[in-house]
Amino acid sequence: MEAREYLGTARSVRPLDVEDEVYMDQLLRRLQRYYGWRGVDVRQLCREYDVHKMGVIHESQFYRALPRPALSVDEEDVTLLVHKV
């Protein structure tokens, strides 16, 4: 199943498996708490990479924009976030 994307690009909309969905939910809650406590606006950080104001950034830009808590988020977690979004 393909989803229509901005400017005609396509990505898979295949859902994550049940274990990954549960882990994703826990990860998002941890990140929400972390960013909320520190007053970090992730949307604003991503907007800085969206120079054309199209609402789209590249995967590599997302990796750079996302501030990671020191020990609680690793590369696999960020990769899972990229595949979910």
Backbone as XML, in Angstrom:
<?xml version="1.0"?>
<chain id="A" units="angstrom">
  <residue number="1" name="MET">
    <atom name="N" x="0.852" y="-1.178" z="0.000"/>
    <atom name="CA" x="0.000" y="0.000" z="0.000"/>
    <atom name="C" x="0.895" y="1.237" z="0.000"/>
  </residue>
  <residue number="2" name="GLU">
    <atom name="N" x="0.660" y="2.136" z="-0.881"/>
    <atom name="CA" x="1.462" y="3.352" z="-0.979"/>
    <atom name="C" x="0.621" y="4.560" z="-0.598"/>
  </residue>
  <residue number="3" name="ALA">
    <atom name="N" x="1.224" y="5.482" z="0.091"/>
    <atom name="CA" x="0.546" y="6.717" z="0.481"/>
    <atom name="C" x="1.004" y="7.829" z="-0.429"/>
  </residue>
  <residue number="4" name="ARG">
    <atom name="N" x="0.119" y="8.703" z="-0.775"/>
    <atom name="CA" x="0.499" y="9.864" z="-1.579"/>
    <atom name="C" x="1.240" y="10.828" z="-0.681"/>
  </residue>
  <residue number="5" name="GLU">
    <atom name="N" x="2.332" y="11.314" z="-1.156"/>
    <atom name="CA" x="3.163" y="12.223" z="-0.380"/>
    <atom name="C" x="3.299" y="13.542" z="-1.123"/>
  </residue>
  <residue number="6" name="TYR">
    <atom name="N" x="3.857" y="14.508" z="-0.431"/>
    <atom name="CA" x="4.077" y="15.823" z="-1.002"/>
    <atom name="C" x="4.981" y="15.734" z="-2.222"/>
  </residue>
  <residue number="7" name="LEU">
    <atom name="N" x="4.669" y="16.437" z="-3.267"/>
    <atom name="CA" x="5.436" y="16.497" z="-4.508"/>
    <atom name="C" x="5.556" y="15.142" z="-5.205"/>
  </residue>
  <residue number="8" name="GLY">
    <atom name="N" x="4.593" y="14.268" z="-4.993"/>
    <atom name="CA" x="4.552" y="13.012" z="-5.720"/>
    <atom name="C" x="5.474" y="11.929" z="-5.211"/>
  </residue>
  <residue number="9" name="THR">
    <atom name="N" x="6.171" y="12.127" z="-4.125"/>
    <atom name="CA" x="6.998" y="11.062" z="-3.581"/>
    <atom name="C" x="6.089" y="10.080" z="-2.858"/>
  </residue>
  <residue number="10" name="ALA">
    <atom name="N" x="6.587" y="8.904" z="-2.583"/>
    <atom name="CA" x="5.772" y="7.888" z="-1.910"/>
    <atom name="C" x="6.584" y="7.231" z="-0.807"/>
  </residue>
  <residue number="11" name="ARG">
    <atom name="N" x="5.899" y="6.766" z="0.196"/>
    <atom name="CA" x="6.540" y="6.009" z="1.268"/>
    <atom name="C" x="5.606" y="4.896" z="1.690"/>
  </residue>
  <residue number="12" name="SER">
    <atom name="N" x="6.142" y="3.896" z="2.307"/>
    <atom name="CA" x="5.338" y="2.782" z="2.771"/>
    <atom name="C" x="4.533" y="3.211" z="3.990"/>
  </residue>
  <residue number="13" name="VAL">
    <atom name="N" x="3.304" y="2.777" z="4.065"/>
    <atom name="CA" x="2.496" y="3.065" z="5.253"/>
    <atom name="C" x="2.260" y="1.779" z="6.036"/>
  </residue>
  <residue number="14" name="ARG">
    <atom name="N" x="3.143" y="0.812" z="5.823"/>
    <atom name="CA" x="3.049" y="-0.444" z="6.546"/>
    <atom name="C" x="3.227" y="-0.157" z="8.038"/>
  </residue>
  <residue number="15" name="PRO">
    <atom name="N" x="2.289" y="-0.595" z="8.868"/>
    <atom name="CA" x="2.408" y="-0.316" z="10.296"/>
    <atom name="C" x="3.568" y="-1.089" z="10.921"/>
  </residue>
  <residue number="16" name="LEU">
    <atom name="N" x="4.038" y="-0.588" z="12.032"/>
    <atom name="CA" x="5.063" y="-1.294" z="12.795"/>
    <atom name="C" x="4.426" y="-2.509" z="13.441"/>
  </residue>
  <residue number="17" name="ASP">
    <atom name="N" x="5.246" y="-3.502" z="13.810"/>
    <atom name="CA" x="4.668" y="-4.644" z="14.500"/>
    <atom name="C" x="4.255" y="-4.236" z="15.914"/>
  </residue>
  <residue number="18" name="VAL">
    <atom name="N" x="3.533" y="-5.089" z="16.596"/>
    <atom name="CA" x="2.928" y="-4.757" z="17.889"/>
    <atom name="C" x="3.986" y="-4.371" z="18.920"/>
  </residue>
  <residue number="19" name="GLU">
    <atom name="N" x="5.087" y="-5.119" z="18.978"/>
    <atom name="CA" x="6.150" y="-4.812" z="19.948"/>
    <atom name="C" x="6.726" y="-3.420" z="19.706"/>
  </residue>
  <residue number="20" name="ASP">
    <atom name="N" x="6.974" y="-3.100" z="18.439"/>
    <atom name="CA" x="7.532" y="-1.787" z="18.105"/>
    <atom name="C" x="6.536" y="-0.670" z="18.398"/>
  </residue>
  <residue number="21" name="GLU">
    <atom name="N" x="5.261" y="-0.916" z="18.171"/>
    <atom name="CA" x="4.237" y="0.094" z="18.469"/>
    <atom name="C" x="4.190" y="0.387" z="19.969"/>
  </residue>
  <residue number="22" name="VAL">
    <atom name="N" x="4.265" y="-0.658" z="20.790"/>
    <atom name="CA" x="4.259" y="-0.475" z="22.249"/>
    <atom name="C" x="5.504" y="0.287" z="22.669"/>
  </residue>
  <residue number="23" name="TYR">
    <atom name="N" x="6.662" y="-0.119" z="22.128"/>
    <atom name="CA" x="7.908" y="0.568" z="22.458"/>
    <atom name="C" x="7.868" y="2.017" z="21.997"/>
  </residue>
  <residue number="24" name="MET">
    <atom name="N" x="7.299" y="2.259" z="20.805"/>
    <atom name="CA" x="7.184" y="3.618" z="20.273"/>
    <atom name="C" x="6.344" y="4.493" z="21.193"/>
  </residue>
  <residue number="25" name="ASP">
    <atom name="N" x="5.261" y="3.951" z="21.697"/>
    <atom name="CA" x="4.413" y="4.702" z="22.609"/>
    <atom name="C" x="5.182" y="5.097" z="23.870"/>
  </residue>
  <residue number="26" name="GLN">
    <atom name="N" x="5.939" y="4.156" z="24.427"/>
    <atom name="CA" x="6.745" y="4.441" z="25.619"/>
    <atom name="C" x="7.824" y="5.477" z="25.301"/>
  </residue>
  <residue number="27" name="LEU">
    <atom name="N" x="8.459" y="5.334" z="24.148"/>
    <atom name="CA" x="9.506" y="6.267" z="23.738"/>
    <atom name="C" x="8.954" y="7.680" z="23.587"/>
  </residue>
  <residue number="28" name="LEU">
    <atom name="N" x="7.816" y="7.811" z="22.932"/>
    <atom name="CA" x="7.217" y="9.133" z="22.739"/>
    <atom name="C" x="6.825" y="9.770" z="24.071"/>
  </residue>
  <residue number="29" name="ARG">
    <atom name="N" x="6.345" y="8.973" z="25.000"/>
    <atom name="CA" x="6.006" y="9.512" z="26.339"/>
    <atom name="C" x="7.257" y="10.006" z="27.063"/>
  </residue>
  <residue number="30" name="ARG">
    <atom name="N" x="8.350" y="9.237" z="26.961"/>
    <atom name="CA" x="9.616" y="9.663" z="27.583"/>
    <atom name="C" x="10.114" y="10.961" z="26.963"/>
  </residue>
  <residue number="31" name="LEU">
    <atom name="N" x="10.075" y="11.020" z="25.633"/>
    <atom name="CA" x="10.537" y="12.224" z="24.954"/>
    <atom name="C" x="9.651" y="13.420" z="25.277"/>
  </residue>
  <residue number="32" name="GLN">
    <atom name="N" x="8.350" y="13.217" z="25.354"/>
    <atom name="CA" x="7.429" y="14.302" z="25.686"/>
    <atom name="C" x="7.741" y="14.867" z="27.071"/>
  </residue>
  <residue number="33" name="ARG">
    <atom name="N" x="7.985" y="13.979" z="28.026"/>
    <atom name="CA" x="8.347" y="14.434" z="29.379"/>
    <atom name="C" x="9.664" y="15.194" z="29.370"/>
  </residue>
  <residue number="34" name="TYR">
    <atom name="N" x="10.669" y="14.628" z="28.695"/>
    <atom name="CA" x="11.994" y="15.244" z="28.649"/>
    <atom name="C" x="11.930" y="16.636" z="28.024"/>
  </residue>
  <residue number="35" name="TYR">
    <atom name="N" x="11.290" y="16.737" z="26.848"/>
    <atom name="CA" x="11.219" y="18.023" z="26.166"/>
    <atom name="C" x="10.325" y="19.005" z="26.902"/>
  </residue>
  <residue number="36" name="GLY">
    <atom name="N" x="9.262" y="18.508" z="27.527"/>
    <atom name="CA" x="8.381" y="19.386" z="28.298"/>
    <atom name="C" x="9.096" y="20.001" z="29.488"/>
  </residue>
  <residue number="37" name="TRP">
    <atom name="N" x="9.869" y="19.196" z="30.196"/>
    <atom name="CA" x="10.603" y="19.700" z="31.366"/>
    <atom name="C" x="11.626" y="20.757" z="30.961"/>
  </residue>
  <residue number="38" name="ARG">
    <atom name="N" x="12.208" y="20.592" z="29.796"/>
    <atom name="CA" x="13.265" y="21.503" z="29.368"/>
    <atom name="C" x="12.781" y="22.617" z="28.438"/>
  </residue>
  <residue number="39" name="GLY">
    <atom name="N" x="11.502" y="22.615" z="28.132"/>
    <atom name="CA" x="10.942" y="23.670" z="27.295"/>
    <atom name="C" x="11.421" y="23.614" z="25.851"/>
  </residue>
  <residue number="40" name="VAL">
    <atom name="N" x="11.696" y="22.412" z="25.344"/>
    <atom name="CA" x="12.183" y="22.242" z="23.983"/>
    <atom name="C" x="10.989" y="22.083" z="23.046"/>
  </residue>
  <residue number="41" name="ASP">
    <atom name="N" x="10.956" y="22.868" z="21.974"/>
    <atom name="CA" x="9.912" y="22.772" z="20.958"/>
    <atom name="C" x="10.507" y="22.084" z="19.734"/>
  </residue>
  <residue number="42" name="VAL">
    <atom name="N" x="10.225" y="20.794" z="19.586"/>
    <atom name="CA" x="10.804" y="20.008" z="18.503"/>
    <atom name="C" x="10.319" y="20.520" z="17.146"/>
  </residue>
  <residue number="43" name="ARG">
    <atom name="N" x="9.076" y="20.953" z="17.072"/>
    <atom name="CA" x="8.572" y="21.496" z="15.801"/>
    <atom name="C" x="9.398" y="22.698" z="15.357"/>
  </residue>
  <residue number="44" name="GLN">
    <atom name="N" x="9.714" y="23.567" z="16.288"/>
    <atom name="CA" x="10.512" y="24.749" z="15.947"/>
    <atom name="C" x="11.907" y="24.339" z="15.485"/>
  </residue>
  <residue number="45" name="LEU">
    <atom name="N" x="12.480" y="23.338" z="16.144"/>
    <atom name="CA" x="13.804" y="22.859" z="15.731"/>
    <atom name="C" x="13.760" y="22.297" z="14.314"/>
  </residue>
  <residue number="46" name="CYS">
    <atom name="N" x="12.691" y="21.597" z="13.971"/>
    <atom name="CA" x="12.554" y="21.046" z="12.614"/>
    <atom name="C" x="12.291" y="22.157" z="11.601"/>
  </residue>
  <residue number="47" name="ARG">
    <atom name="N" x="11.564" y="23.185" z="11.999"/>
    <atom name="CA" x="11.291" y="24.299" z="11.082"/>
    <atom name="C" x="12.584" y="24.982" z="10.629"/>
  </residue>
  <residue number="48" name="GLU">
    <atom name="N" x="13.597" y="24.970" z="11.481"/>
    <atom name="CA" x="14.868" y="25.589" z="11.118"/>
    <atom name="C" x="15.516" y="24.881" z="9.921"/>
  </residue>
  <residue number="49" name="TYR">
    <atom name="N" x="15.219" y="23.603" z="9.717"/>
    <atom name="CA" x="15.757" y="22.859" z="8.581"/>
    <atom name="C" x="14.852" y="22.945" z="7.354"/>
  </residue>
  <residue number="50" name="ASP">
    <atom name="N" x="13.642" y="23.443" z="7.521"/>
    <atom name="CA" x="12.683" y="23.565" z="6.425"/>
    <atom name="C" x="12.829" y="24.944" z="5.794"/>
  </residue>
  <residue number="51" name="VAL">
    <atom name="N" x="13.910" y="25.137" z="5.049"/>
    <atom name="CA" x="14.237" y="26.466" z="4.521"/>
    <atom name="C" x="13.235" y="26.955" z="3.482"/>
  </residue>
  <residue number="52" name="HIS">
    <atom name="N" x="12.541" y="26.042" z="2.806"/>
    <atom name="CA" x="11.570" y="26.431" z="1.782"/>
    <atom name="C" x="10.146" y="26.534" z="2.332"/>
  </residue>
  <residue number="53" name="LYS">
    <atom name="N" x="9.993" y="26.327" z="3.633"/>
    <atom name="CA" x="8.686" y="26.437" z="4.309"/>
    <atom name="C" x="7.634" y="25.539" z="3.662"/>
  </residue>
  <residue number="54" name="MET">
    <atom name="N" x="8.029" y="24.283" z="3.351"/>
    <atom name="CA" x="7.125" y="23.330" z="2.716"/>
    <atom name="C" x="6.578" y="22.306" z="3.706"/>
  </residue>
  <residue number="55" name="GLY">
    <atom name="N" x="7.067" y="22.315" z="4.950"/>
    <atom name="CA" x="6.621" y="21.339" z="5.936"/>
    <atom name="C" x="7.272" y="19.978" z="5.774"/>
  </residue>
  <residue number="56" name="VAL">
    <atom name="N" x="8.404" y="19.941" z="5.067"/>
    <atom name="CA" x="9.094" y="18.685" z="4.797"/>
    <atom name="C" x="10.580" y="18.869" z="5.083"/>
  </residue>
  <residue number="57" name="ILE">
    <atom name="N" x="11.160" y="17.912" z="5.813"/>
    <atom name="CA" x="12.608" y="17.890" z="5.995"/>
    <atom name="C" x="13.093" y="16.488" z="5.650"/>
  </residue>
  <residue number="58" name="HIS">
    <atom name="N" x="14.372" y="16.365" z="5.332"/>
    <atom name="CA" x="14.964" y="15.074" z="4.999"/>
    <atom name="C" x="15.225" y="14.285" z="6.274"/>
  </residue>
  <residue number="59" name="GLU">
    <atom name="N" x="15.370" y="12.989" z="6.101"/>
    <atom name="CA" x="15.648" y="12.111" z="7.241"/>
    <atom name="C" x="16.912" y="12.544" z="7.978"/>
  </residue>
  <residue number="60" name="SER">
    <atom name="N" x="17.954" y="12.883" z="7.240"/>
    <atom name="CA" x="19.208" y="13.296" z="7.868"/>
    <atom name="C" x="19.023" y="14.590" z="8.662"/>
  </residue>
  <residue number="61" name="GLN">
    <atom name="N" x="18.163" y="15.481" z="8.178"/>
    <atom name="CA" x="17.892" y="16.722" z="8.905"/>
    <atom name="C" x="17.137" y="16.427" z="10.201"/>
  </residue>
  <residue number="62" name="PHE">
    <atom name="N" x="16.231" y="15.457" z="10.157"/>
    <atom name="CA" x="15.512" y="15.069" z="11.368"/>
    <atom name="C" x="16.479" y="14.549" z="12.424"/>
  </residue>
  <residue number="63" name="TYR">
    <atom name="N" x="17.436" y="13.721" z="11.989"/>
    <atom name="CA" x="18.446" y="13.205" z="12.920"/>
    <atom name="C" x="19.210" y="14.351" z="13.581"/>
  </residue>
  <residue number="64" name="ARG">
    <atom name="N" x="19.553" y="15.378" z="12.809"/>
    <atom name="CA" x="20.307" y="16.509" z="13.369"/>
    <atom name="C" x="19.432" y="17.401" z="14.240"/>
  </residue>
  <residue number="65" name="ALA">
    <atom name="N" x="18.169" y="17.554" z="13.885"/>
    <atom name="CA" x="17.285" y="18.479" z="14.595"/>
    <atom name="C" x="16.845" y="17.940" z="15.953"/>
  </residue>
  <residue number="66" name="LEU">
    <atom name="N" x="16.739" y="16.622" z="16.072"/>
    <atom name="CA" x="16.179" y="16.031" z="17.285"/>
    <atom name="C" x="17.206" y="15.986" z="18.408"/>
  </residue>
  <residue number="67" name="PRO">
    <atom name="N" x="17.028" y="16.799" z="19.448"/>
    <atom name="CA" x="17.942" y="16.699" z="20.588"/>
    <atom name="C" x="17.632" y="15.419" z="21.367"/>
  </residue>
  <residue number="68" name="ARG">
    <atom name="N" x="18.656" y="14.667" z="21.672"/>
    <atom name="CA" x="18.454" y="13.382" z="22.332"/>
    <atom name="C" x="18.883" y="13.437" z="23.788"/>
  </residue>
  <residue number="69" name="PRO">
    <atom name="N" x="18.024" y="12.917" z="24.662"/>
    <atom name="CA" x="18.455" y="12.761" z="26.059"/>
    <atom name="C" x="19.693" y="11.864" z="26.094"/>
  </residue>
  <residue number="70" name="ALA">
    <atom name="N" x="20.610" y="12.149" z="26.970"/>
    <atom name="CA" x="21.927" y="11.511" z="26.968"/>
    <atom name="C" x="21.902" y="9.986" z="26.842"/>
  </residue>
  <residue number="71" name="LEU">
    <atom name="N" x="21.242" y="9.293" z="27.744"/>
    <atom name="CA" x="21.332" y="7.841" z="27.739"/>
    <atom name="C" x="20.039" y="7.141" z="27.337"/>
  </residue>
  <residue number="72" name="SER">
    <atom name="N" x="18.947" y="7.835" z="27.299"/>
    <atom name="CA" x="17.673" y="7.140" z="27.120"/>
    <atom name="C" x="17.224" y="6.993" z="25.672"/>
  </residue>
  <residue number="73" name="VAL">
    <atom name="N" x="17.901" y="7.621" z="24.712"/>
    <atom name="CA" x="17.521" y="7.503" z="23.305"/>
    <atom name="C" x="18.774" y="7.232" z="22.485"/>
  </residue>
  <residue number="74" name="ASP">
    <atom name="N" x="18.756" y="6.119" z="21.743"/>
    <atom name="CA" x="19.917" y="5.794" z="20.906"/>
    <atom name="C" x="19.536" y="5.885" z="19.430"/>
  </residue>
  <residue number="75" name="GLU">
    <atom name="N" x="20.469" y="5.531" z="18.561"/>
    <atom name="CA" x="20.236" y="5.634" z="17.118"/>
    <atom name="C" x="19.073" y="4.763" z="16.655"/>
  </residue>
  <residue number="76" name="GLU">
    <atom name="N" x="18.927" y="3.578" z="17.258"/>
    <atom name="CA" x="17.826" y="2.694" z="16.878"/>
    <atom name="C" x="16.475" y="3.331" z="17.196"/>
  </residue>
  <residue number="77" name="ASP">
    <atom name="N" x="16.402" y="4.047" z="18.318"/>
    <atom name="CA" x="15.166" y="4.731" z="18.683"/>
    <atom name="C" x="14.821" y="5.811" z="17.671"/>
  </residue>
  <residue number="78" name="VAL">
    <atom name="N" x="15.803" y="6.576" z="17.272"/>
    <atom name="CA" x="15.562" y="7.652" z="16.306"/>
    <atom name="C" x="15.170" y="7.059" z="14.952"/>
  </residue>
  <residue number="79" name="THR">
    <atom name="N" x="15.806" y="5.964" z="14.568"/>
    <atom name="CA" x="15.450" y="5.289" z="13.319"/>
    <atom name="C" x="14.010" y="4.801" z="13.367"/>
  </residue>
  <residue number="80" name="LEU">
    <atom name="N" x="13.587" y="4.283" z="14.507"/>
    <atom name="CA" x="12.208" y="3.843" z="14.675"/>
    <atom name="C" x="11.252" y="5.026" z="14.546"/>
  </residue>
  <residue number="81" name="LEU">
    <atom name="N" x="11.618" y="6.154" z="15.107"/>
    <atom name="CA" x="10.800" y="7.369" z="14.964"/>
    <atom name="C" x="10.675" y="7.781" z="13.501"/>
  </residue>
  <residue number="82" name="VAL">
    <atom name="N" x="11.772" y="7.716" z="12.768"/>
    <atom name="CA" x="11.765" y="8.098" z="11.355"/>
    <atom name="C" x="10.827" y="7.193" z="10.577"/>
  </residue>
  <residue number="83" name="HIS">
    <atom name="N" x="10.869" y="5.898" z="10.852"/>
    <atom name="CA" x="10.018" y="4.956" z="10.118"/>
    <atom name="C" x="8.550" y="5.090" z="10.501"/>
  </residue>
  <residue number="84" name="LYS">
    <atom name="N" x="8.289" y="5.534" z="11.695"/>
    <atom name="CA" x="6.902" y="5.712" z="12.141"/>
    <atom name="C" x="6.268" y="6.932" z="11.509"/>
  </residue>
  <residue number="85" name="VAL">
    <atom name="N" x="7.029" y="8.012" z="11.441"/>
    <atom name="CA" x="6.491" y="9.263" z="10.938"/>
    <atom name="C" x="6.521" y="9.233" z="9.485"/>
  </residue>
</chain>
